[in-house]
Amino acid sequence: MDPYIKEKAQKIKEKTEGDICNHCLGRKFSNDLEGPGNPLRGMEVREIMSKEGEEFNSINPCVICGDLFQKLEIAADKVENKIKSLDLEYFSFLVGSKVDSKLIKKDEELNNCLNLDVESIKREINRELGKILEERLNTEVDFDNPQIVINADFRQGEPKIRIQINPLFLEGRYKKLIRGIPQTKWPCRKCRGKGCEGCNFTGKMYLETVEELISEPAHKMTRSKESKFHGAGREDIDVRMLGTGRPFVLEIKEPRRRVLNLDILQKEINEINEGKVEVLDLKYSVRSRKAEIKTSSPDTYKIYQALVELKDEITEDDLKNLKTLTLIKQRTPIRVSHRRADKIREREVMDIQYEIIDSKIIKLIIKGQGGLYIKELISGDEERTQPNVSQVLGTPANCTELDVLEVGI
């Protein structure tokens, strides 16, 4: 018999008076004995000590865990019932647990006394419950991206179960075909979303948003109630999003259905919102895409189509001067100064094309670095944008209609 094993076992017996279960005993020998599993290690230690004439008790509750490991099957029963009652569709899970702090302290004190570096009792609880549930649910544990997280609370006798349903992420591009619709919900300024006469008790500044028009059919198909819309920037309310559309990620919270026919969902969204909003290239996505599509503005580009009204008539030769617009310095526009830091930003005009509609109206196609304010590039915004279209053409210019044609990320 290994003297080290015997000495350690004797110390554990002394500290626990022999009242220790196979899980907690085997855990202390996880670096010394082969498994599989701590219960088998615990049994092996008992057999070794029994041959030496030293017996561990098997009648009294474990002084470390209080026989908590005997409750894992009960917890698994409750998990199955909970999942059934929620009518969940899922293909991966992860287990978490809460245990009495006194229990954790006892386990750590024994480790410290013996100078042991072994796994914690919570980690074993999570692993063992996970193994039981893998077999019962016929589903694998996923440590990185679980679709549900099963939380078992063992602090007050009978285990209590809570199921955390992780979000489902969908990604696509949207086109906004009409003006007057914001991208996301705006709470009413008067009641701050509570509902008042001013907003007809909707709590919203605008009845429809791109977010809601896209998310409501998705909620119905996934049997969810809430979602969060993540766009690659946003257009103003009076600006259309045309061309190839704007990238977005829809984060659907607590979905009870995950297997979706995305072709049908996209078709439903587009049919319901015909003439308002159109979704393209809808597909499954992942959490990391939320941040990726929000890549900092200077690293992106956008292509705009602007209808511009001029105070004075201009000629084709006058318009050639627009090609001199390259590096632009923009102080925070007046219209957003209440919510943006007052600073000067440098942005690039990558390309500009022009067409005369009549003597005082022109159409511009502008490819600009992300973060370039197009309306202010045209008007000059009281000289806060330098140089600008008004300045270059030598006549006040005003953007009367603006469309986004492409968002490059």
C-alpha positions in Angstrom: 0.0 0.0 0.0 1.2 3.5 -0.9 2.2 5.1 2.4 1.1 8.5 1.1 -2.4 7.2 0.3 -2.6 5.6 3.8 -1.4 8.7 5.6 -3.8 11.0 3.7 -6.7 8.7 4.3 -6.0 8.5 8.0 -5.9 12.3 8.2 -9.2 12.6 6.4 -10.7 10.0 8.7 -9.5 11.9 11.7 -10.8 15.3 10.4 -14.2 13.9 9.4 -14.5 11.2 12.1 -15.0 8.9 9.2 -18.3 10.5 8.2 -17.6 11.2 4.6 -19.3 10.0 1.4 -17.5 8.3 -1.5 -17.9 11.5 -3.7 -16.2 13.7 -1.2 -13.6 11.1 -0.2 -12.7 10.2 -3.8 -12.4 13.9 -4.7 -9.5 14.3 -2.3 -7.6 11.5 -4.2 -8.4 12.6 -7.7 -4.7 13.3 -8.3 -3.6 10.0 -6.8 -5.9 7.3 -8.0 -7.4 6.4 -11.4 -11.2 6.6 -11.8 -13.4 6.6 -13.5 -15.2 9.1 -11.2 -14.7 10.1 -7.6 -17.2 7.6 -6.1 -15.0 4.7 -7.3 -11.9 6.4 -5.9 -13.7 6.7 -2.6 -14.7 3.1 -2.6 -11.1 2.1 -3.4 -9.8 4.2 -0.5 -12.3 2.5 1.9 -11.2 -0.9 0.7 -7.5 0.0 1.2 -8.2 1.2 4.7 -10.4 -1.7 5.5 -7.6 -4.1 4.7 -5.5 -2.1 7.2 -8.2 -2.6 9.8 -9.4 1.0 9.7 -13.1 1.5 8.7 -14.8 4.7 7.5 -18.4 5.1 8.8 -21.2 4.6 6.3 -24.2 5.4 8.5 -23.9 9.0 9.4 -24.4 11.8 6.8 -21.3 13.1 5.1 -19.9 16.0 7.1 -18.7 17.7 3.9 -21.7 17.7 1.6 -24.5 16.5 3.9 -25.2 13.7 1.4 -26.1 16.3 -1.2 -25.0 13.9 -4.0 -27.9 11.7 -3.2 -30.2 14.5 -4.3 -28.9 14.7 -7.8 -31.5 12.2 -9.2 -34.2 14.2 -7.5 -32.8 17.4 -9.1 -32.7 15.6 -12.5 -36.4 14.6 -12.1 -37.3 18.2 -11.4 -35.3 19.4 -14.4 -37.1 17.0 -16.7 -40.5 18.2 -15.4 -39.5 21.8 -15.7 -38.4 21.5 -19.3 -41.5 19.6 -20.2 -43.7 22.3 -18.6 -41.9 25.0 -20.6 -42.2 23.0 -23.8 -38.6 23.8 -24.8 -36.8 23.0 -28.0 -33.0 22.9 -27.3 -29.9 20.9 -28.4 -27.3 21.7 -25.8 -27.2 22.7 -22.1 -25.0 23.6 -19.2 -25.4 23.0 -15.5 -24.9 25.5 -12.7 -25.5 25.1 -9.0 -25.9 27.0 -5.7 -24.8 25.3 -2.5 -24.7 26.4 1.1 -21.6 28.5 1.8 -20.9 26.5 4.9 -20.6 23.4 2.8 -18.1 25.0 0.5 -16.2 26.3 3.5 -15.9 22.8 5.0 -14.7 21.4 1.7 -12.0 24.1 1.4 -10.9 23.8 5.0 -10.2 20.1 4.5 -8.3 20.9 1.3 -6.2 23.5 3.1 -5.6 21.2 6.1 -4.2 18.5 3.7 -2.6 21.0 1.3 -4.7 19.6 -1.6 -5.2 21.2 -5.0 -8.3 19.3 -6.2 -11.6 20.3 -7.9 -14.2 22.1 -5.9 -17.4 20.4 -4.6 -19.5 22.7 -6.8 -17.6 21.6 -9.9 -18.2 18.0 -9.1 -21.9 18.6 -8.5 -22.3 20.4 -11.8 -20.4 17.6 -13.6 -22.3 14.7 -12.0 -25.7 16.3 -12.5 -24.7 17.1 -16.1 -23.8 13.5 -16.7 -27.2 12.3 -15.4 -29.0 14.9 -17.6 -27.0 14.1 -20.7 -28.3 10.5 -20.5 -31.9 11.5 -19.5 -32.3 14.3 -22.0 -30.3 12.7 -24.7 -28.5 16.1 -25.2 -24.9 17.1 -24.8 -23.4 19.6 -22.4 -21.9 22.6 -24.2 -19.5 24.7 -22.1 -19.2 27.5 -24.7 -22.6 28.2 -26.2 -25.3 26.3 -24.3 -28.8 26.9 -25.5 -30.2 26.5 -22.0 -28.5 26.8 -18.6 -30.0 24.6 -15.8 -29.5 26.1 -12.4 -30.0 23.8 -9.4 -30.2 25.4 -6.0 -29.4 23.0 -3.1 -29.2 25.5 -0.3 -32.6 24.7 1.3 -33.2 21.0 1.4 -35.1 20.0 -1.7 -33.3 21.2 -4.9 -35.0 24.1 -6.7 -34.6 24.3 -10.5 -34.5 27.4 -12.7 -34.0 27.2 -16.5 -32.2 30.0 -18.2 -33.1 30.1 -21.9 -30.3 31.7 -23.8 -30.9 33.9 -26.8 -31.3 32.8 -30.4 -29.4 35.1 -32.9 -30.6 35.7 -36.5 -28.8 37.9 -39.0 -29.7 39.5 -42.2 -30.0 42.8 -44.1 -33.0 45.1 -44.1 -34.3 47.6 -46.6 -36.5 50.5 -45.3 -38.7 51.4 -48.3 -40.5 54.4 -46.9 -39.6 57.4 -44.8 -40.9 58.2 -41.4 -40.0 54.9 -39.6 -37.2 54.8 -37.0 -35.0 51.8 -36.8 -35.7 51.1 -33.1 -38.3 52.0 -30.5 -38.4 55.6 -29.2 -40.0 56.0 -25.8 -42.5 58.9 -25.6 -40.6 62.0 -24.5 -43.5 63.1 -22.3 -44.2 59.9 -20.3 -40.8 58.1 -21.0 -42.6 55.0 -22.2 -45.2 54.7 -19.5 -48.1 55.7 -21.8 -50.0 59.1 -21.9 -52.5 61.0 -24.0 -49.7 62.5 -26.0 -48.6 59.0 -27.3 -52.2 57.6 -27.2 -51.0 55.4 -24.3 -48.6 53.4 -26.5 -45.5 54.7 -24.7 -43.9 55.3 -28.1 -43.0 58.3 -30.2 -43.7 56.3 -33.4 -46.2 53.5 -33.9 -44.0 51.5 -36.2 -40.3 50.7 -36.2 -38.0 48.6 -38.3 -37.2 46.6 -35.2 -40.8 45.8 -34.4 -41.8 45.1 -38.0 -39.1 42.5 -38.3 -39.2 41.0 -34.8 -42.9 40.4 -34.4 -43.2 37.6 -36.9 -39.9 36.1 -35.4 -41.5 36.2 -31.9 -44.5 34.3 -33.2 -42.4 31.6 -34.8 -40.0 31.2 -31.9 -42.7 31.5 -29.2 -40.8 34.3 -27.6 -41.9 37.7 -26.3 -38.9 40.0 -26.4 -35.9 40.7 -28.6 -33.2 43.2 -29.1 -32.3 44.7 -32.5 -28.6 45.4 -33.3 -28.0 47.3 -36.5 -24.8 48.2 -38.4 -25.5 51.9 -37.7 -28.8 53.5 -38.4 -30.4 55.9 -40.8 -32.4 59.0 -39.9 -36.2 58.6 -39.7 -36.6 60.6 -42.9 -34.0 58.5 -44.8 -34.7 55.3 -46.7 -32.5 52.3 -46.7 -32.4 50.9 -50.2 -29.9 49.0 -52.3 -28.3 46.0 -50.6 -29.8 46.7 -47.3 -28.3 47.4 -43.8 -26.8 44.5 -41.8 -28.6 43.6 -38.6 -28.6 41.0 -35.9 -31.9 40.1 -34.1 -31.3 38.8 -30.6 -34.4 36.8 -29.7 -34.7 36.4 -25.9 -36.0 33.2 -24.3 -37.1 31.4 -27.5 -39.0 28.2 -27.0 -38.5 27.1 -30.6 -35.1 27.2 -32.3 -35.5 25.1 -35.4 -37.0 27.6 -37.9 -37.7 27.6 -41.5 -35.9 30.9 -42.2 -37.1 31.1 -45.8 -40.7 31.0 -44.5 -39.9 33.5 -41.8 -38.3 35.9 -44.2 -41.2 35.5 -46.6 -43.7 36.3 -43.8 -41.8 39.3 -42.7 -41.7 40.7 -46.2 -45.4 39.9 -47.0 -46.7 41.5 -43.8 -44.5 44.6 -44.3 -44.8 44.9 -48.1 -43.9 48.4 -49.2 -42.4 49.3 -45.8 -39.6 46.9 -44.8 -37.9 44.1 -46.6 -35.5 41.5 -45.2 -32.7 39.9 -47.2 -30.4 36.9 -46.6 -31.9 35.9 -43.2 -29.7 33.3 -41.5 -28.7 31.9 -38.1 -26.0 33.9 -36.3 -24.0 33.9 -33.1 -23.5 36.3 -30.2 -20.2 37.7 -31.4 -21.8 39.1 -34.5 -23.5 41.8 -32.4 -20.2 43.5 -31.9 -18.8 42.7 -35.3 -21.6 44.5 -37.2 -21.1 47.5 -35.0 -17.5 47.9 -36.2 -16.3 51.4 -35.4 -17.5 53.9 -38.0 -14.1 54.9 -39.5 -13.6 51.3 -40.6 -16.8 51.2 -42.6 -18.2 52.9 -45.7 -21.7 53.9 -46.9 -23.0 54.9 -50.3 -25.8 57.5 -50.3 -28.1 59.0 -52.9 -29.1 62.6 -52.2 -31.5 64.9 -53.9 -30.2 68.4 -53.4 -31.9 71.8 -53.8 -29.8 74.8 -54.7 -30.5 78.5 -54.2 -28.9 79.5 -57.5 -28.6 77.8 -60.8 -25.4 75.9 -61.6 -23.7 74.4 -64.6 -21.9 71.1 -65.4 -18.6 72.9 -64.9 -19.6 74.0 -61.5 -20.3 70.5 -60.5 -16.9 69.3 -61.4 -15.6 71.2 -58.3 -17.4 68.6 -56.2 -14.5 66.2 -56.9 -12.3 68.4 -54.7 -14.3 67.1 -51.7 -12.0 64.5 -50.2 -10.9 65.0 -46.6 -13.7 66.5 -44.5 -13.6 68.0 -41.0 -16.9 67.9 -39.2 -17.8 69.4 -35.9 -20.6 67.5 -34.2 -23.8 68.6 -36.1 -26.2 70.9 -34.4 -29.1 68.5 -34.8 -27.3 65.8 -32.7 -25.2 68.0 -30.4 -27.6 67.3 -27.5 -26.6 63.6 -27.5 -23.1 63.5 -29.0 -19.8 64.9 -27.7 -18.9 68.2 -29.2 -15.7 67.4 -31.2 -14.2 67.7 -34.7 -14.0 64.5 -36.7 -12.1 63.8 -39.9 -13.9 61.7 -42.5 -13.2 60.9 -46.1 -15.3 61.3 -49.2 -14.2 58.3 -51.2 -16.2 59.1 -54.3 -18.9 61.5 -55.5 -21.0 61.4 -58.7 -23.5 64.0 -59.8 -26.4 64.5 -62.1 -28.3 67.7 -63.0 -32.1 67.2 -62.6 -32.9 70.8 -63.4 -31.1 74.1 -63.0 -31.5 74.2 -59.2 -31.8 70.5 -58.4 -29.0 67.9 -58.5 -28.7 64.3 -57.6 -25.5 63.1 -55.8 -24.2 59.6 -55.3 -21.7 59.9 -52.4 -19.4 57.1 -51.1 -18.2 58.2 -47.7 -16.3 56.8 -44.7 -18.5 55.6 -41.9 -19.5 58.4 -39.6 -19.7 61.1 -42.3 -22.8 63.2 -41.9 -24.2 63.6 -45.4 -26.8 66.3 -44.7 -24.2 68.5 -43.1 -21.7 67.7 -45.9 -24.2 69.2 -48.3 -25.4 72.2 -46.2 -22.2 73.1 -44.3 -24.2 73.1 -41.1 -23.4 76.8 -40.4 -19.7 76.3 -41.3 -19.3 73.3 -38.9 -18.5 71.0 -41.8 -15.5 72.1 -43.9 -15.3 71.9 -46.9 -18.9 71.3 -48.0 -21.1 71.2 -51.1 -22.6 74.6 -50.6 -19.1 76.1 -50.3 -17.7 74.3 -53.3 -20.6 75.2 -55.5 -20.8 78.8 -54.3 -24.5 78.6 -53.5 -26.5 77.4 -50.4 -27.5 73.7 -50.9 -30.0 71.7 -48.9 -30.6 67.9 -48.9 -34.3 67.4 -49.6 -34.2 63.6 -49.8 -31.6 61.1 -48.7 -31.3 57.4 -49.3 -28.7 54.9 -48.2 -27.8 52.5 -51.0 -25.0 50.4 -49.4 -23.5 49.8 -46.0 -20.1 48.2 -46.1 -18.7 46.6 -42.9 
